[in-house]
Amino acid sequence: DTGVIRANADNVFHADPARLLRAPRLAAQLQFTIDEKTESQIRRDAGLVSRVAPERVRDELMRLLSFPGAADSVRWLDRAGLLSQVLPELDEARGVTQPKEHHWDVFNHLVEAVGHVDEILAHLTGKQLTADKFVTSMVPTFEGIQEYFQEEIGDGHTRLTYLKLTALLHDVAKPATKTVEPSGRMRFLGHHTMGEEMAGEIMRRLRFSRRGVRLVTQMIRNHLRPAQMAAKGELPTGRAIYRYYRDVPDGAVDTLYLNMADFLAARGPTMTEEDWRDHCELMDHILTKGRQQSAPETLPKIITGHDIMEALSLQPGPEVGRLLGLAHEAQANGEINSIDEALDLVRSLV
């Protein structure tokens, strides 16, 4: 019968273990189902994935994530015992409880976050998922968003697919960093920096390109930052936004969408329309302001390191670089527009 994937012999996965991952990827791609007997065979033979070339594992995983409904595909991999083979680090996240602001344990939070990336960017693929209208209607957007997320980053995979991979890994270090204080307060101090390291190791094991690794690790390191740039209820300053874009050169925009998916996954069904609107307004502000501020390399050069050394009688060194960086920051914020204003500024900073 049509629309069903089934193994035609008992030893198909021994003959070519890559079929273990190709079957669920094809199911996602063609929107087919895998019959029960074949699913049992896959569960039985899941350990054979260790024989598949890492590049092949990487590509099948990324292709599976690239299709709409990626969270369901990840749950299928998990049921079939394949997720533990491909990303054993996620096993630690099972059943790891989180503070009351979080609806799910860490493992389910990660899978839900993947689903929310699909939800908030569903219009990109033209595949409207059964998304909450109130969720999708408030998501900030920008001119060229479709081209932006369809850009190939490395290994033939797009920004959108890398964003889903990042969602799946963004809290991978929470189990290792969890502490509970006598008051019962849970903390995950440093989970973003340790997560950056763990994700880098996972991706190098699966032979991801350097550019892909850089994008994902930058996003994980900074995934909390968009919501921490200003006091609650306030909007971040131009300077804070400039520094954010400077510190996340590869994925500042992507990280805003990761943060939105993370926020939705944290609240789960308890999300209110008001909280979501506030969060989206904050992300929209960072997105719009950041895109208005010219990146340093596109600003006209009003001052150079040489100008600073001459005016202040300084020797070449880190201090010159520091002052030049602060001048660029002030220029991006529209605070200075000429060399005289720039020199006045750096003199005041020495």
C-alpha positions in Angstrom: 0.0 0.0 0.0 1.1 3.5 -0.7 2.5 5.9 1.9 4.2 3.2 4.0 7.9 2.5 4.2 8.7 -1.2 5.0 11.8 -3.3 5.0 11.8 -6.0 2.3 14.0 -8.4 4.2 15.2 -9.2 7.7 18.8 -8.2 7.2 18.4 -5.0 5.2 19.9 -2.9 8.0 22.9 -5.2 8.4 23.6 -5.0 4.7 23.5 -1.2 4.8 23.2 0.4 8.3 22.7 3.9 6.8 19.2 2.7 5.9 18.4 3.0 9.6 18.5 6.8 9.3 17.4 6.9 5.7 14.0 5.3 6.5 12.9 8.0 9.0 14.3 10.8 6.8 12.3 9.5 3.8 9.2 9.2 6.0 9.7 12.9 7.0 10.4 14.0 3.4 7.5 12.1 1.8 5.2 12.3 4.8 5.0 8.5 4.8 4.7 6.2 7.8 7.1 3.4 8.7 5.3 0.1 9.3 5.4 -1.5 12.7 7.5 -4.5 11.8 10.1 -2.3 10.2 10.1 0.0 13.2 10.8 -3.1 15.4 13.6 -4.1 13.1 15.1 -0.6 13.4 14.8 -0.7 17.2 16.6 -4.1 17.2 19.4 -3.0 14.9 19.8 0.6 16.1 23.3 -0.1 17.4 24.5 -0.6 13.9 24.4 3.2 13.3 27.9 3.1 14.8 29.2 1.6 11.6 27.8 4.5 9.4 30.3 7.2 8.4 29.9 10.3 10.6 29.4 12.5 7.5 26.5 10.3 6.5 24.9 10.4 9.9 25.3 14.2 9.9 23.6 14.6 6.5 20.7 12.2 7.3 20.1 14.0 10.7 20.2 17.4 9.1 17.9 16.4 6.2 15.4 14.9 8.6 15.4 18.2 10.6 15.0 20.3 7.4 11.4 19.2 6.8 8.4 20.6 8.6 7.3 18.6 11.7 11.0 18.1 12.7 10.0 17.6 16.4 7.8 14.6 15.5 10.7 13.1 13.5 13.1 13.6 16.5 10.5 11.8 18.8 10.4 9.0 16.2 14.2 8.7 16.3 14.0 8.5 20.1 11.3 5.8 20.1 13.3 3.7 17.7 16.5 4.0 19.8 18.3 6.0 17.1 18.6 9.3 18.9 20.6 7.8 21.7 23.0 6.4 19.1 23.4 9.6 17.2 23.3 12.1 20.1 24.0 10.1 23.3 24.6 13.4 25.2 20.8 14.0 25.1 20.2 10.9 27.2 21.4 12.8 30.3 18.6 15.3 29.8 15.8 12.8 30.3 13.8 13.5 33.5 16.0 16.4 34.5 13.4 18.7 36.2 13.5 22.5 35.8 12.1 25.4 37.8 8.4 26.1 37.8 8.7 28.6 35.0 9.5 25.6 32.8 6.7 23.3 31.8 8.9 20.4 30.5 11.9 18.5 31.8 15.1 19.3 29.9 14.8 16.5 27.3 11.2 17.4 26.3 12.0 21.1 26.4 14.7 20.6 23.7 12.4 18.6 21.5 9.6 21.1 21.9 12.0 24.0 21.1 12.7 22.3 17.7 8.9 22.2 17.1 8.6 25.9 18.0 11.3 26.9 15.4 9.1 25.2 12.8 6.1 27.0 14.2 7.4 30.6 14.3 9.1 30.2 10.9 6.4 28.1 9.2 5.6 30.8 6.7 9.1 30.4 5.2 8.4 26.9 3.9 4.9 27.8 2.9 3.8 24.8 5.0 1.4 26.2 7.6 1.6 23.8 10.5 -1.3 23.6 12.9 0.3 26.6 14.5 -1.4 28.8 17.1 -2.6 31.9 15.3 -1.7 34.1 18.3 1.8 32.7 18.3 2.6 33.2 14.6 0.8 36.5 14.2 3.2 38.3 16.6 6.5 36.8 15.4 8.7 39.7 14.2 9.9 39.5 10.6 12.1 41.5 8.2 12.6 42.1 4.5 14.5 39.2 3.0 13.8 36.8 5.9 13.1 33.9 3.5 16.4 34.3 1.6 18.2 34.8 4.9 17.0 31.5 6.4 17.4 29.6 3.2 21.1 30.5 2.9 23.4 27.5 2.8 25.8 27.6 5.7 27.9 24.5 5.3 27.6 20.9 4.2 24.7 21.9 2.0 22.3 22.7 4.9 20.5 26.0 5.4 20.4 28.5 8.3 16.9 27.2 9.1 18.0 23.6 9.5 21.0 24.8 11.6 18.6 26.7 13.8 16.6 23.5 14.5 19.8 21.6 15.3 20.7 24.5 17.7 17.3 24.3 19.4 17.8 20.5 19.9 21.2 21.1 21.6 20.9 24.5 23.3 20.4 23.2 26.8 22.6 20.1 26.4 24.7 21.1 29.4 21.8 21.7 31.8 22.1 18.2 33.4 25.8 18.7 34.1 25.4 22.2 35.5 22.3 21.7 37.6 22.5 22.5 41.3 19.7 22.7 43.9 20.1 25.2 46.8 18.8 24.4 50.3 15.8 26.7 49.6 14.9 24.4 46.7 16.0 26.9 44.1 17.4 25.2 40.9 20.3 26.8 39.0 22.1 25.9 35.8 25.1 28.3 36.1 27.3 28.4 33.0 25.1 26.0 31.0 25.4 28.3 28.0 29.2 28.2 27.9 29.5 24.5 28.7 26.8 23.9 26.2 28.8 25.7 23.6 31.7 23.4 24.3 29.6 20.2 24.2 27.8 21.2 21.0 31.2 21.9 19.4 32.4 18.4 20.3 29.3 16.8 19.0 29.5 18.6 15.7 33.2 17.9 15.2 32.4 14.2 15.9 29.8 14.4 13.1 32.3 16.2 10.8 30.3 19.4 10.5 32.0 22.3 8.6 33.9 24.9 10.6 31.3 27.5 9.6 28.4 25.3 10.8 30.2 24.7 14.2 30.9 28.4 14.6 27.2 29.4 14.0 25.7 26.8 16.4 28.2 27.4 19.2 27.8 31.2 19.0 24.0 30.8 19.2 24.2 28.4 22.2 26.7 30.7 24.1 24.4 33.7 23.5 20.9 32.0 23.7 19.9 33.7 26.9 21.3 37.1 26.0 18.4 38.7 24.0 16.1 38.6 27.0 18.8 39.8 29.4 19.9 43.0 27.7 17.6 45.3 29.7 15.6 45.3 32.9 12.3 43.5 32.7 9.7 45.7 30.9 12.4 47.9 29.4 13.9 47.9 25.9 17.7 47.6 25.5 19.8 50.6 24.6 21.4 51.1 21.2 24.7 50.4 22.8 23.6 47.0 24.3 22.2 46.1 20.9 25.4 47.1 19.1 27.5 45.0 21.4 25.1 42.0 20.9 25.5 42.1 17.1 29.2 42.6 17.5 29.6 39.6 19.8 27.4 37.3 17.7 28.7 38.1 14.2 27.4 34.9 12.5 24.0 34.4 14.1 22.7 37.5 15.9 19.4 37.4 14.0 19.1 33.6 14.2 19.7 33.7 18.0 16.6 36.0 18.4 14.5 33.3 16.8 16.1 30.6 18.9 15.3 32.7 22.0 11.6 32.9 20.9 11.4 29.2 20.4 13.1 28.6 23.8 10.6 31.0 25.4 7.6 29.1 23.9 9.1 25.7 24.9 9.7 26.9 28.5 6.2 28.1 29.0 4.5 25.3 27.1 0.7 25.5 27.3 0.9 28.0 30.2 2.0 30.8 27.8 -0.3 33.9 27.9 -1.0 36.1 24.9 0.3 39.1 26.9 3.7 37.5 27.8 4.2 36.4 24.2 3.3 39.8 22.8 5.8 41.5 25.2 8.5 39.0 24.3 8.0 39.4 20.6 8.1 43.2 21.0 11.4 43.0 22.7 12.8 40.7 20.0 11.4 43.0 17.3 13.1 46.0 18.9 16.5 44.2 18.9 16.0 43.0 15.3 14.9 46.3 13.9 17.5 48.5 15.8 20.3 46.0 15.0 19.5 46.0 11.3 19.4 49.9 11.3 22.8 50.2 13.0 25.3 49.7 10.2 27.8 47.0 10.9 31.3 48.4 11.7 32.7 47.3 8.3 30.0 49.2 6.4 30.3 52.5 8.3 32.4 55.2 6.7 35.8 55.2 8.5 35.9 58.5 10.4 38.9 57.6 12.6 41.7 55.1 12.4 44.1 53.6 14.9 46.8 55.8 13.4 44.8 59.0 14.1 44.4 57.9 17.8 48.1 57.1 18.2 49.0 60.5 16.7 46.5 62.6 18.7 47.3 60.9 22.0 51.0 60.1 21.5 50.3 56.4 22.0 52.3 53.4 21.0 50.6 50.6 19.0 48.9 48.2 21.4 45.6 46.9 22.9 44.7 50.4 24.3 44.5 51.8 20.7 42.2 48.9 19.7 40.0 49.4 22.7 39.6 53.2 22.0 39.0 52.5 18.3 36.3 49.9 19.2 34.5 52.4 21.5 34.7 55.1 18.8 33.1 52.7 16.3 30.4 51.8 18.9 29.6 55.5 19.4 29.5 56.1 15.7 27.1 53.2 15.1 24.8 54.8 17.8 24.9 58.1 15.9 26.7 59.8 18.8 29.7 61.0 16.7 29.9 61.8 13.1 33.3 63.4 12.4 37.0 62.9 13.2 36.9 65.9 15.6 34.0 64.4 17.6 35.8 61.0 17.6 39.0 62.5 18.9 37.2 64.4 21.6 35.5 61.1 22.6 38.8 59.1 22.8 40.5 61.8 24.7 37.8 61.7 27.3 38.2 57.9 27.6 41.9 57.8 28.3 
